[in-house]
Amino acid sequence: AQSLLRSNILKKMLRQMSNTGLAAAINDPNGHVISANPLFWEIFNTSNSENITKLLGKADCDISEHVRLFMNNPNDIFMKRVFMDGQLFEITANLDTDEHFLWTLRKREQSNQYESKTPVVILDRDNHILSTNCKFIADAADKGKTFNSLFPNGKIRWGSVNLLSDGEAQEFYLVLRHRKDDQQSEVYLIPPYAYEDKARAIDMEFDALLVPMLKVSVDGLILKANAHAERLLSVANFEGLMLQNLLEGLGRPISDWLLDAQRGRGLNHPNFLQLKRCEQEKYVQVSLSRSFEGGQPVLIAVLSDATELKTHEAQFVQSQKMQAIGQFAGGIAHDFNNLLTAISGHCDLLLLRHDQADQDFADLSQINQNANRAAALVAQLLAFSRKQTLRLESLDVRNTLGDLTHLLNRLVGERITLNLQHSPENIYVRADKRQLEQVLMNLVVNARDAMPEGGEIVVKTERLFVREAFRRDRATVEEG
């Protein structure tokens, strides 16, 4: 009697679901459909009590494994979208108290799926929601919820399909994370559409993302790249291209890195790689996450341009190196200056004992002049090591160049001619004399090194008026 009563209740419930547009069926623990409403049989174009796994497998061959896993672990919630006869259906299942499974199918509109903007969430380092374009996530943030609280048990499987729920609505999303820096990350929620033209829909979502992304097989074959990745990597056609032929600099084979990612090791950990096919040095930051396509594992690579970051890093290393050199040079200059003081002092004493008619006077004068030049070089080293403060003064550029002429001629060598062209008017600049001399010497030496076969170096002084400020490399010349 209880069995008959329950059967009548089930049939009445199934009829009521038909009135609401829901196709419904009930199966036993073995998967056999024991009852279904007419709308359910109409959708599957059959009236036979078949196995639920077999029925759903006719609509989507990939769903059979999901159904089997759900029936073996019915504490989970089953939700899937499939494409049948030109229509998109959402399938849900629940376990009732008698170990019977209730299946419902609801027709969904496709257009909303295509027109909706891909949900993006900005998180801080503790996964607190900073901003989002998804309404129900924004509402959850307003209620003080964290991003993790929207997932079962607060656990997020990055790079995999997750169930998101705010207590009322729930949706499945492929969750991809892109770390912007140590403080923030961007999370993209991609609906895993399930219908016969899957590839086109996934490609649409892939191309719609504002972050450069690659879809890569486990062995490194690039399966798909969105438009932003094409621009970043300067590659128009990725067909047949292997990731290891495009990037380098990991310190180990790219194939080993991809295999570790497929096994779940090092996921979402950014690595800095250098492009092989690039005329100029270009670096990208790459993070890997896992996904599945057609039952096969694939890797999703999220990229960002790291060239500027690596440039700044190299500049910082160079500045540290120059600081160490400066400290070393300063120590040498200090000791050398003590020796020069003694040499100059004794030379002055010898000059007092000899007059200009003495045959040794000319040699002593040369010793004294060279000692003074050496003292000037020591002063430059001390200025370079920042042990000596700048002495700004008004300098005549012509006189400064005149004092350097002998030294510059020695620097350029015999195969290069040094040509000094001065403005007819006196030109004054306010600068530290030693540093100005150092700048002029560096310019001449660089010009000499650029002409290994010989040539002419022209140093010209001229007064110019800059009508508009301009910038070259890291130097800016203001108007005036």
C-alpha positions as CSV (number, residue, x, y, z in Angstrom):
1,A,0.0,0.0,0.0
2,Q,2.8,2.4,0.9
3,S,4.5,1.6,-2.4
4,L,1.3,2.3,-4.4
5,L,0.8,5.5,-2.5
6,R,4.3,6.7,-3.2
7,S,4.0,5.8,-6.9
8,N,0.8,7.9,-7.1
9,I,2.5,10.8,-5.4
10,L,5.5,10.6,-7.8
11,K,3.2,10.5,-10.8
12,K,1.3,13.5,-9.6
13,M,4.5,15.4,-8.9
14,L,5.8,14.6,-12.4
15,R,2.6,15.9,-14.0
16,Q,2.8,19.1,-12.0
17,M,6.4,19.6,-13.3
18,S,5.1,19.3,-16.9
19,N,2.7,22.2,-16.2
20,T,5.7,24.3,-15.2
21,G,7.7,23.4,-18.4
22,L,10.0,21.0,-16.5
23,A,10.8,17.6,-18.0
24,A,11.3,15.2,-15.1
25,A,12.1,11.5,-14.5
26,I,12.9,9.3,-11.5
27,N,15.4,6.4,-11.6
28,D,16.3,3.7,-9.1
29,P,19.8,3.2,-7.6
30,N,20.8,1.1,-10.6
31,G,20.0,3.9,-13.0
32,H,16.7,2.5,-14.5
33,V,14.0,5.1,-15.2
34,I,11.0,3.9,-13.2
35,S,8.8,6.9,-14.0
36,A,8.8,10.1,-16.1
37,N,6.4,12.8,-17.3
38,P,5.4,13.0,-21.0
39,L,7.6,16.0,-21.6
40,F,10.7,14.0,-20.6
41,W,9.8,11.2,-23.1
42,E,9.0,13.8,-25.7
43,I,12.5,15.4,-25.4
44,F,14.2,12.0,-25.8
45,N,11.8,10.8,-28.4
46,T,11.2,7.5,-26.7
47,S,8.7,5.8,-24.3
48,N,10.9,2.9,-23.2
49,S,12.2,2.8,-19.6
50,E,15.9,2.9,-20.4
51,N,18.9,3.5,-18.2
52,I,19.3,7.3,-17.3
53,T,23.0,7.2,-18.2
54,K,22.2,5.8,-21.6
55,L,19.5,8.3,-22.3
56,L,21.6,11.4,-21.3
57,G,24.5,9.9,-23.2
58,K,22.5,10.1,-26.4
59,A,22.4,13.9,-26.0
60,D,26.0,14.4,-25.0
61,C,28.5,11.5,-24.9
62,D,30.7,13.4,-22.4
63,I,27.9,13.5,-19.8
64,S,27.8,9.7,-19.1
65,E,30.9,9.8,-17.0
66,H,29.6,12.7,-14.9
67,V,26.3,10.9,-14.4
68,R,28.1,7.8,-13.2
69,L,30.3,9.7,-10.8
70,F,27.2,11.5,-9.4
71,M,25.3,8.3,-8.8
72,N,28.3,6.9,-6.9
73,N,28.6,10.0,-4.8
74,P,25.0,11.4,-4.5
75,N,25.9,13.9,-1.8
76,D,27.1,16.2,-4.5
77,I,24.8,18.4,-6.6
78,F,24.5,17.5,-10.2
79,M,24.1,20.3,-12.8
80,K,24.9,20.1,-16.5
81,R,24.0,21.9,-19.7
82,V,23.6,19.9,-22.9
83,F,22.5,20.7,-26.5
84,M,19.7,18.6,-28.0
85,D,17.9,19.2,-31.2
86,G,18.9,22.8,-31.5
87,Q,18.0,23.6,-27.9
88,L,20.1,24.2,-24.8
89,F,18.9,22.3,-21.7
90,E,20.0,22.5,-18.0
91,I,19.9,19.2,-16.3
92,T,19.8,18.9,-12.5
93,A,19.5,15.9,-10.2
94,N,18.8,15.3,-6.5
95,L,18.7,12.1,-4.4
96,D,15.4,11.6,-2.5
97,T,15.0,9.7,0.8
98,D,14.4,6.3,-0.8
99,E,17.6,6.4,-2.8
100,H,15.7,7.3,-5.9
101,F,17.1,10.1,-8.1
102,L,14.9,12.9,-9.4
103,W,16.1,14.4,-12.7
104,T,14.8,17.6,-14.2
105,L,15.4,19.3,-17.6
106,R,14.8,23.0,-18.1
107,K,15.1,24.7,-21.5
108,R,17.6,27.6,-21.4
109,E,17.9,30.6,-23.8
110,Q,21.2,30.6,-25.7
111,S,21.3,34.3,-26.6
112,N,21.8,35.4,-23.0
113,Q,24.9,33.1,-22.8
114,Y,26.6,34.8,-25.7
115,E,25.6,38.3,-24.9
116,S,26.5,38.2,-21.2
117,K,29.9,39.7,-20.3
118,T,32.4,37.3,-18.9
119,P,32.4,37.7,-15.1
120,V,35.7,39.1,-13.8
121,V,36.6,39.5,-10.1
122,I,39.5,41.5,-8.7
123,L,40.8,39.9,-5.4
124,D,43.4,41.1,-2.9
125,R,46.2,38.7,-1.7
126,D,43.7,37.2,0.9
127,N,41.0,36.6,-1.7
128,H,38.8,39.4,-0.5
129,I,36.6,40.9,-3.3
130,L,37.8,44.3,-4.4
131,S,35.6,44.7,-7.5
132,T,33.6,42.7,-10.0
133,N,31.2,43.0,-12.9
134,C,29.1,40.1,-11.7
135,K,26.0,41.2,-9.8
136,F,25.5,38.2,-7.5
137,I,29.2,38.3,-6.5
138,A,29.0,42.0,-5.9
139,D,25.9,41.4,-3.7
140,A,27.8,38.8,-1.8
141,A,30.7,41.2,-1.2
142,D,28.2,43.8,0.1
143,K,27.1,41.2,2.6
144,G,30.7,40.9,3.8
145,K,31.3,37.5,2.2
146,T,34.7,36.5,0.8
147,F,35.2,35.0,-2.6
148,N,36.1,31.6,-1.0
149,S,32.7,31.5,0.8
150,L,30.9,31.3,-2.6
151,F,32.4,27.8,-3.1
152,P,31.5,24.5,-1.4
153,N,33.6,24.2,1.8
154,G,35.4,27.4,0.8
155,K,37.8,25.5,-1.5
156,I,38.6,26.8,-5.0
157,R,40.0,24.5,-7.6
158,W,41.8,26.9,-9.8
159,G,41.8,26.0,-13.5
160,S,38.8,23.7,-13.0
161,V,35.1,23.8,-13.1
162,N,33.6,24.9,-9.8
163,L,30.1,25.4,-8.4
164,L,29.5,29.0,-7.2
165,S,26.5,29.7,-5.0
166,D,25.3,32.7,-3.0
167,G,22.6,30.7,-1.2
168,E,20.0,31.4,-3.8
169,A,21.5,31.2,-7.3
170,Q,24.2,28.7,-8.2
171,E,26.2,28.3,-11.4
172,F,29.1,26.3,-12.7
173,Y,32.1,28.2,-13.9
174,L,35.6,27.4,-15.2
175,V,37.7,29.5,-12.7
176,L,40.9,31.0,-14.1
177,R,43.2,33.2,-12.1
178,H,45.8,35.8,-13.3
179,R,48.1,37.3,-10.7
180,K,48.6,41.0,-11.6
181,D,51.2,41.4,-8.8
182,D,51.8,40.3,-5.2
183,Q,48.8,42.3,-4.0
184,Q,46.0,41.6,-6.5
185,S,44.8,39.0,-8.9
186,E,42.2,38.8,-11.6
187,V,39.7,35.9,-11.7
188,Y,37.8,35.0,-14.8
189,L,34.6,32.9,-14.5
190,I,33.9,31.1,-17.8
191,P,30.6,29.2,-18.2
192,P,31.3,25.7,-19.4
193,Y,28.7,25.5,-22.2
194,A,27.8,22.0,-23.3
195,Y,26.3,21.7,-26.8
196,E,27.4,20.3,-30.1
197,D,29.3,23.5,-31.3
198,K,31.4,23.6,-28.1
199,A,34.6,24.7,-29.8
200,R,33.0,27.8,-31.3
201,A,31.5,28.9,-27.9
202,I,34.8,28.3,-26.0
203,D,36.7,30.2,-28.7
204,M,34.3,33.2,-28.3
205,E,34.8,33.3,-24.6
206,F,38.6,32.8,-25.1
207,D,38.9,35.7,-27.5
208,A,36.6,37.9,-25.4
209,L,39.1,37.8,-22.4
210,L,41.2,41.0,-22.0
211,V,44.2,39.0,-20.8
212,P,46.6,37.2,-23.2
213,M,45.9,33.5,-23.0
214,L,47.1,30.3,-24.6
215,K,45.6,26.8,-24.6
216,V,48.4,24.3,-24.6
217,S,48.5,20.5,-24.8
218,V,50.5,18.6,-22.2
219,D,53.4,18.1,-24.7
220,G,53.6,21.8,-25.4
221,L,51.6,22.1,-28.7
222,I,49.7,25.5,-28.8
223,L,46.1,24.6,-29.5
224,K,44.6,28.1,-29.3
225,A,45.6,31.7,-28.7
226,N,43.4,34.7,-28.2
227,A,43.9,38.0,-30.0
228,H,45.7,39.6,-27.0
229,A,48.2,36.7,-27.0
230,E,48.9,37.1,-30.7
231,R,49.7,40.8,-30.2
232,L,51.9,40.2,-27.1
233,L,53.9,37.4,-28.7
234,S,53.9,39.0,-32.2
235,V,52.7,35.7,-33.8
236,A,49.9,35.7,-36.3
237,N,49.6,31.9,-36.8
238,F,50.2,29.5,-33.9
239,E,49.3,26.4,-36.0
240,G,51.8,23.6,-35.3
241,L,53.9,25.8,-33.0
242,M,55.3,24.3,-29.8
243,L,55.6,26.4,-26.7
244,Q,59.2,25.3,-26.2
245,N,60.0,26.8,-29.6
246,L,58.5,30.1,-28.7
247,L,59.8,30.7,-25.1
248,E,63.0,30.0,-23.2
249,G,64.8,30.9,-20.0
250,L,63.1,28.7,-17.5
251,G,66.3,27.0,-16.4
252,R,64.9,23.6,-17.2
253,P,63.1,22.0,-20.2
254,I,59.7,23.6,-20.9
255,S,58.3,20.0,-21.4
256,D,59.1,19.1,-17.8
257,W,57.4,22.3,-16.6
258,L,54.3,21.5,-18.5
259,L,54.3,17.9,-17.2
260,D,54.5,19.1,-13.6
261,A,51.6,21.5,-14.2
262,Q,49.5,18.6,-15.7
263,R,50.2,16.7,-12.5
264,G,49.1,19.6,-10.4
265,R,52.5,20.9,-9.3
266,G,53.4,24.6,-9.6
267,L,50.0,25.7,-10.8
268,N,49.3,29.4,-10.9
269,H,53.0,30.1,-10.0
270,P,54.3,32.8,-12.4
271,N,57.5,32.1,-14.3
272,F,59.4,34.7,-16.3
273,L,60.3,33.6,-19.8
274,Q,62.0,35.2,-22.8
275,L,60.7,35.2,-26.4
276,K,62.9,33.4,-28.8
277,R,61.4,35.0,-32.0
278,C,61.9,38.6,-31.2
279,E,64.4,41.2,-32.6
280,Q,64.5,43.0,-29.2
281,E,64.6,41.4,-25.8
282,K,61.0,40.7,-24.7
283,Y,59.9,38.9,-21.5
284,V,56.6,37.5,-20.5
285,Q,55.2,36.3,-17.2
286,V,53.4,32.9,-17.6
287,S,51.1,31.2,-15.1
288,L,49.6,27.7,-15.9
289,S,46.3,26.2,-14.8
290,R,44.6,22.9,-15.7
291,S,41.5,22.2,-17.6
292,F,39.9,19.4,-19.7
293,E,38.6,19.3,-23.2
294,G,36.9,16.3,-24.7
295,G,38.0,14.3,-21.7
296,Q,41.7,15.2,-22.4
297,P,43.8,17.4,-20.1
298,V,44.9,20.7,-21.4
299,L,46.8,23.6,-19.9
300,I,45.6,27.2,-19.9
301,A,48.6,29.7,-19.9
302,V,47.9,33.2,-18.7
303,L,50.5,35.7,-20.0
304,S,51.5,39.3,-19.2
305,D,54.2,41.5,-20.6
306,A,57.1,41.5,-18.1
307,T,59.7,43.4,-20.3
308,E,59.5,46.6,-18.4
309,L,59.7,44.7,-15.1
310,K,62.8,42.8,-16.2
311,T,64.3,46.1,-17.5
312,H,63.9,47.7,-14.1
313,E,65.3,44.6,-12.5
314,A,68.4,44.8,-14.7
315,Q,68.7,48.5,-14.0
316,F,68.5,47.8,-10.2
317,V,71.2,45.1,-10.4
318,Q,73.4,47.5,-12.5
319,S,72.9,50.3,-9.9
320,Q,73.9,47.9,-7.1
321,K,77.0,46.9,-9.1
322,M,77.9,50.5,-9.7
323,Q,77.4,51.3,-6.1
324,A,79.9,48.5,-5.1
325,I,82.3,49.7,-7.8
326,G,82.0,53.3,-6.4
327,Q,82.7,52.2,-2.9
328,F,85.8,50.2,-4.1
329,A,87.0,53.1,-6.2
330,G,86.5,55.5,-3.3
331,G,88.7,53.4,-1.1
332,I,91.5,53.2,-3.7
333,A,91.2,56.9,-4.4
334,H,91.5,57.8,-0.8
335,D,94.8,55.8,-0.4
336,F,96.1,57.0,-3.7
337,N,95.4,60.6,-2.7
338,N,97.7,60.2,0.3
339,L,100.5,59.0,-2.0
340,L,100.0,62.0,-4.4
341,T,100.1,64.4,-1.5
342,A,103.5,63.1,-0.5
343,I,104.7,63.2,-4.1
344,S,103.5,66.7,-4.7
345,G,105.0,67.9,-1.4
346,H,108.4,66.5,-2.1
347,C,108.3,67.9,-5.7
348,D,107.5,71.3,-4.4
349,L,110.5,71.1,-2.0
350,L,112.7,70.1,-5.0
351,L,111.4,73.0,-7.1
352,L,112.4,75.4,-4.3
353,R,116.0,74.2,-4.6
354,H,116.2,74.6,-8.4
355,D,115.8,77.6,-10.5
356,Q,114.5,77.7,-14.1
357,A,118.0,77.7,-15.5
358,D,118.7,74.3,-13.8
359,Q,118.6,71.4,-16.2
360,D,116.4,69.4,-13.8
361,F,113.8,72.1,-13.4
362,A,111.8,71.0,-16.6
363,D,111.7,67.4,-15.4
364,L,110.5,68.5,-11.9
365,S,107.8,70.7,-13.5
366,Q,106.5,67.7,-15.5
367,I,106.4,65.6,-12.4
368,N,104.5,68.3,-10.6
369,Q,102.0,68.8,-13.5
370,N,101.3,65.0,-13.8
371,A,100.9,64.8,-10.1
372,N,98.2,67.5,-10.3
373,R,96.5,65.7,-13.2
374,A,96.5,62.5,-11.1
375,A,95.0,64.5,-8.2
376,A,92.3,65.6,-10.5
377,L,91.5,62.0,-11.5
378,V,91.4,61.1,-7.8
379,A,89.0,63.9,-7.3
380,Q,86.8,62.4,-10.0
381,L,86.9,59.0,-8.4
382,L,85.9,60.5,-5.1
383,A,83.0,62.3,-6.7
384,F,82.0,59.0,-8.5
385,S,82.0,57.2,-5.2
386,R,79.9,60.0,-3.6
387,K,82.6,60.6,-1.0
388,Q,83.0,64.1,-2.3
389,T,80.2,66.6,-2.6
390,L,79.5,68.4,-5.9
391,R,81.1,71.8,-6.3
392,L,78.8,73.7,-8.6
393,E,80.3,76.7,-10.3
394,S,80.0,78.8,-13.4
395,L,82.3,77.3,-16.1
396,D,83.4,78.5,-19.4
397,V,82.9,75.5,-21.7
398,R,85.7,76.6,-24.1
399,N,88.2,76.8,-21.3
400,T,87.1,73.5,-19.9
401,L,87.6,71.8,-23.3
402,G,90.9,73.5,-23.7
403,D,92.2,72.0,-20.5
404,L,91.1,68.6,-21.6
405,T,92.5,68.8,-25.2
406,H,95.8,67.1,-24.4
407,L,94.1,64.3,-22.5
408,L,91.4,63.8,-25.2
409,N,94.0,63.5,-27.9
410,R,95.8,60.8,-26.0
411,L,92.4,59.0,-25.5
412,V,91.4,58.9,-29.2
413,G,94.6,57.5,-30.5
414,E,96.4,58.0,-33.8
415,R,93.7,56.8,-36.2
416,I,91.1,59.3,-35.1
417,T,91.2,63.1,-35.5
418,L,89.7,65.2,-32.7
419,N,88.1,68.5,-34.1
420,L,87.0,71.1,-31.5
421,Q,84.7,73.8,-32.9
422,H,83.9,76.6,-30.5
423,S,81.1,79.2,-30.6
424,P,82.4,82.8,-31.1
425,E,80.6,83.8,-27.9
426,N,81.5,82.6,-24.5
427,I,79.2,79.9,-23.2
428,Y,78.9,79.3,-19.5
429,V,77.2,76.4,-17.7
430,R,76.7,75.8,-14.0
431,A,78.1,72.4,-13.1
432,D,80.8,70.5,-11.2
433,K,84.0,70.8,-13.2
434,R,85.2,67.3,-12.6
435,Q,81.9,65.7,-13.5
436,L,81.6,67.9,-16.7
437,E,85.1,66.7,-17.7
438,Q,84.1,63.1,-17.0
439,V,81.0,63.5,-19.2
440,L,83.0,65.0,-22.1
441,M,85.6,62.2,-21.8
442,N,82.9,59.5,-21.8
443,L,81.3,61.0,-24.9
444,V,84.6,61.1,-26.8
445,V,85.5,57.5,-25.7
446,N,82.1,56.2,-26.9
447,A,82.6,57.9,-30.2
448,R,86.1,56.5,-30.5
449,D,84.8,52.9,-29.8
450,A,82.1,53.4,-32.5
451,M,84.8,53.9,-35.2
452,P,87.3,51.0,-34.9
453,E,88.6,51.8,-38.4
454,G,89.3,55.4,-37.6
455,G,87.6,58.7,-38.4
456,E,86.9,62.2,-37.1
457,I,85.3,63.2,-33.8
458,V,83.8,66.7,-33.8
459,V,83.1,68.4,-30.4
460,K,81.1,71.6,-31.0
461,T,79.9,74.2,-28.5
462,E,76.9,76.2,-29.4
463,R,74.1,78.1,-27.7
464,L,70.6,76.7,-28.5
465,F,67.1,77.6,-27.4
466,V,64.8,74.6,-26.8
467,R,61.3,75.7,-27.8
468,E,59.7,72.5,-26.7
469,A,60.8,70.0,-24.0
470,F,61.8,66.6,-25.4
471,R,62.9,63.3,-23.9
472,R,65.5,60.8,-25.1
473,D,65.9,57.5,-23.2
474,R,65.7,58.4,-19.5
475,A,66.9,62.1,-20.0
476,T,64.5,65.0,-20.3
477,V,65.5,68.4,-21.7
478,E,63.2,71.2,-20.5
479,E,62.1,74.2,-22.6
480,G,64.5,77.1,-22.5
